[in-house]
Amino acid sequence: MTQGITAAFPVLARLHAAARQDSRLRFNNLLHPITEDMLERAYRALNRKAATGIDGVDWKSYGVELAPKLKDLCHRLHGNRYRPQPVKRAWVPKDNGQQRPIGITALEDKIVQQALVWILESIYEADFAGFSYGFRANRSQHGALDAVYMAITTKKVSWVLDADIQGFFDNINHKWLMKFLEQRISDPRILRLIKLMLTAGVMDQGCKSRTVVGTPQGAVISPILGNIYLHYALDLWVEQW
């Protein structure tokens, strides 16, 4: 969570402070902070040159008469009428001659996801372990390497574990992810929104398939959801060491 977004929306700073003060607090009114102003801020935070999803709408064209579009989007969100669209699957060539799939989210869904990311970050940045560096604001792989360097040069270290979770984002269990989210979130509207995004499906060359596992490829919200999953499934366990 960056200082710029908390300065623009003090409600996020208050959420963060409440989360830090009480590690067992469950939040039950998280849709309220998502206003037309926050949605506009989310729109302007997106990559302006990103490829278009199944709606064919790019950043520039969505910005034409932006205010009424965001007003309608906000009304649909608060009226439980918003439905995320399937992720468009595209295939890009790899160096070995094979192809790998990438997911492209519809622009309006990216806007909603970015707003949700700010809401989730305001809560979970108070919970995440200090040794967690991936996909977090003001943190990077360089910071992680610095931490490792300091650990092995200032302490007695007998071994280092180097591990990789193969296909992590593609295999996240939806049921467990929702259980983890419910540890901090009791707002059924936010939980419903996230579940809709997880199960929106994939459109590949005109054929739609269901998504029963994993987070949407290339989605704005996937990194924070992945970090929440790892926090409960791995980091808390590691912290006990």
N, C-alpha and C positions, 0 to 999 in steps of 0.2 A: 504494500500500500504506500503510494508516494505522498509526499507532503502537499504536492499540488492538488491532488484530488481531495484530500481531507480539508484543505483550506477552502476549496470550492464548495464542499458539502460537509459542514460541521457535524451533521448527523452521523457520518461515518466515523469521525473521531470519537463521538460519544459511544457508538457501538464498540469500538476498539477498547475504550477505557472500561466499559462495563465487562467486556470479555476478560480483560486483564485482572480486574478486581475479583471476579468470581469464575473460577475455572469450571464450575458445574452449572452455570447459568444457561438456560435454554431460551432462545429468542423466538418470540411468537408474533412479531409484527414487522417482518423484514421487507414486505412489498411496499410499505408506505414510503420509504425513502426514494423509490424509483419514480421520479417525476419527469415531466417533459424536459426540464433543464438537464437532468442527469442523462436522459436518453440522447439529448443533443450533444452533450459532452462525450458520451460513448461513441456516437457517430463520428465525431471529429477526431477521436483517438484511433480510428481504424486505419488500416493500410489503404491508402487512396488508389493504389495501383493493383490491388489484388484481383485475381480472376473472379468471374461471376459464378454464382451458384445456379440452381435449376430455374430460378426466376429470371435469370439473364440481366439482373439489375446491377449496375456498377455504382461506385461511390458517388461519382459526379451526377449521374442521372437521378439518383435518390435525393440528392441535395436540392433539386428543383422543387420549389414550393415545399420546403422541408418542414416548416412549422405545422401545417395541417396533417402531414403524414405522421409526425411524432405525436401529435395530439390524439390521432386515431389509434396509434399503436399503444399509447399509454392507457387509453380507455379500454382497449381490448385486454391488456394485461390485468388491469384492476377489475375488469368484469369477467375474468376467467374465460375469455373468448379467444385468446391468443393461442395459435397452434404453430409450432415450428415446422418448417418444411424439411423434407429429406435432404441429406447431404449428397451433393453430386460427386460421383467418383470419376476421377480422371487417371490416366495411366501415363507415367513418364519413364523413358528408357534409362536403364542402369548401365554402368560401364561394362558389365559382363554380357550385355546383349539382351538380358531379361527386362521386364518392366515391373515397376512398383506402383501400387495404388496410392493416390492422395485424395483427400476429401476436401470439397469446397462448399462452405456453408453459405446459404443465402444471406444477403446483406442485412436485411431486417433482423434475422436471427442473430447475426454477429453483434448488432446493437444491443439487443436484449442480453446476450451472453456477457458482453463487456460490463454492463451495469451490474449483472449478477456477480461477476468476478470481483468488482469493488466491494459489494456487500459481503461476500464470503471472505475476502482478504481482511476486511476490517475486524472480523471475528477470529479467523484462524491464525492470523499473524501473531496473535497473543498466545497461541497454543503450540505452534510448530517448534520443534527442537532447534537448539542453537547450531547443531551440526547439519541441519538441512539447508541445502544451498540451491537446489534445482528449481527453476521457474519461479523464483521469488524476487520481489522488487528490491533493488539495490544490492542484489547478490549475484554472483556469477561463478563459473568454474574456476576462475582465477582466485577468487576468495577462498574457495574450497581447497585449492592446491596450497595456498598460503597457510591455511589452518592445519593441513596435513604436515607441511614442512615444519611448522612450529611444534607440533605434537611430537614428531619423531626426532627433533633436534634438542628439545628441552626436557623430554621425559624418557624413561626407560621403556622402549617398545620392543617386544620380542617377535611380533608378527604383524603383518598387514593383510587384510582380507580384500581382495579385488574381485567383485562379482557384478554380473550384469543380469537384469531381469528381462528375459527374452520376450518380445511382443507384449510388453507391459500394458500399454494403452489399449491394445486390441483385445485384451483378455480380462479386463477389470470386471469383477462380478457385480452386476447391478444390485442384487439383493443386499450384499454386504456393504456396498457403497451407500445405499440409502440408510442402512442401519447405522453406519458411521456418522452420516449427516444428522441423523436424529439425536445424536448425543449432544448437539449444540443447537439444533433448529427444531422448533415445534410448530412453526408456521406451515400449515398444510398447503398454502398457496405456493410458497417457494419450493417445497418438496415436490409438489405436483409439476411445477415448471421444469425442474431439473429432470424428473422422470420422463417428461414429454420429450425433452432434448435427447436423452439417452436412447429412447425408443422411436425416434422420428424416422428411422430407416435410411436406406441408401438407394440412390437412383443411379444405375449403371447402364448406359446405352439404352435408356427408355424402359428398363425393367427395375421395378422397385423390390427391394428385399428387406426383411425385418432385421432389426438389430436387437439381439437378446443378450449381448455381452459386449463389453468394451465401451470406451468413450468415443464420441465422434471424431474422426480423423481430421486434423487440421483445425478443429474448432477452437474458438477463443477461450472457451470455458474448460477445455480438457486438462490443461496443466494444473489448475487449482484443484480440480476434482481428483486428479492423480495424486497430488500432494496430500490431500485429505485422506485418501485411501492408504497411502504409504505411512502417514502419521499413525494411524491406528493399527495397521497390519504389520508394520516393521519398526518404525522409529521408537514408539513407546517401549517395545520389547528390547531394542538395542540400548535404550536409555537405562534399562535395569542392569546392564552389564557394569 
